[in-house]
Amino acid sequence: MTTPGLSGASSEQSAPHQQKTKKQLNVVALIALIAAVLGFIFSCMPGALIVGWVLLPIAFILAIVSLFVRDKPKGMGIAALIVSVVGTIVGFVVFFAVVGSSFDNAFGSGDTTVAPPSSAAGSSPETSGNDAGAEAGTRENPSPLGSVIESDDWRVVINSVTLAATDAVIAANSFNDPPAEGSQYILVNYSVTYIGDDPNGESPISVSVDYVTADGRTITSHDKSIVEPDPINSNTLYTGGTATGNTAFEVPSATAGQGVIAVRAGMLGDTVFVAAQ
């Protein structure tokens, strides 16, 4: 008499277990997640952006659909939704970076001039064209310190480079961390003058000054959070206004003096290289 009852109870207990087993895979969510991951990867590759832009919307739609599939787990669908959204944002960032680079290459060439330190600004400076002096200002033959680099809107002069600046940088602010082992801080002092005619002026942040190592790696002042002694002021400058100050870089100690300073006098200016010593 009791055996049938036990058998029935066993059947009732196994039914929910079977239902749980069936919930283990949400195929739509799985496809969405795979498409989202692939789309994210391709969206980071300038040469394959279009593939990412095709996959990410598909992943986004499938992820939403997977969330409405009954009796299926939602975890992968939520993950796919997040990855597809983040991937789309990354894709736009990469796209605008590529467009900006192309714009600079198309319109930012030929408007930058370089005058040697002994020449006054605006007195027949050499251009970065194809004449005999054109090789100056390249990585292989950087311009000397004090050269006057000038575009339509900005005049930039690298006044000095202090290679042994670790102690000065650390002393400038208690939150400045020591450089990594095998590295040191250098200080680049430079002046920027706004020579454009915008009545609203412009900020010196449109001028970029970076350090390029001997093995060709670019180091920017934003790579490490540092408060420099006498940092350059980024407030708006109007025609004729000048700002002078320091920017710090953490560079390899063994080749600190072998690197060069990469200067771009405004977003549309050509990059000019200046010797570090």
HUJO-V379743 format. One line per field, one symbol per residue. phi: phi as a letter, one per 30 degrees, with the letter a starting at -180 (. if undefined). psi: psi as a letter, one per 20 degrees, with the letter a starting at -180 (. if undefined). burial: # if it has 24 or more other C-alpha atoms within 12 Angstrom, else .. A space follows every 50 residues. Layout:
phi=???
psi=???
burial=???
This chain:
phi=.ddeddddddddddddddddddddbcddddddddddddddddddcedbed dddddddddddddddddcddhbdcedddddddddddddddeddddddddd ddddddcccjcccbcdedcddichddccccddddddjcddbdddejdccb cdcbbbbddabcdcceddddddadddddddeibbcbcccbbbbdcdbddd ibcdddccbbccddcjccccdcdbdbcddhdddcdeccejdbbbacbcbc bdddbedcdbcccbdjdcdddccbdda
psi=hhghghgghhhhhhghghghhhihpngghggggghggghgghiiohikhh ghhghghgggghggghijpqkqqighggghgghhgghgggggggghgggg ghgghhijpijpqpqrhiqqpjnlqqrlbjahjhhpjrhhmqqrqiqopp ahiqpppogqoogmjgghghihpiipqqqrpjrrpqpoprpppojajphi aqqiiipporpprhjjpppriihpopoqplqqpjqpqrpiqqppaqqqqo rphhkgiirrpppomrhjqqppppqi.
burial=.........................#####################..#. #################....#################.###.##..... ........########....#...####.......####..######### ################.###.......##....#############.... .###.########....####....####.####..#...########## ###..######################
